[in-house]
């Protein structure tokens, strides 16, 4: 069950990464320069105060120094990299290790 959840979540994150890739590609063509939307920018488009709420929740848990070092760094990474790579790792983590058994139906030679 957990592998199914990892595969589905990985597929959703990978799809978000592909949408961000296409969006950044279109923006790059329009601007005639490489444009990569940071994760904080994408999250702000979905929910305007999400980054501030995330900071308010995580800063007491991990500490000010860790949030300044890691949290702001991850939020500055491109959305396509964060979502796409995380999605790929989750899909690989949830992949089946053994192949499915083949089903032999009566009357159908294999």
Secondary structure, DSSP 4 states (H G I P E B T S, - for coil): -HHHHHHHHHHHHHHHHHHHHHHHHHHHHHHTS----BHHHHHHHH-TTHHHHHHHHHHHHH-HHHIIIIIHHHHHSBHHHHHHHHHHHHHHHTS-SSPPPPPPPTT---
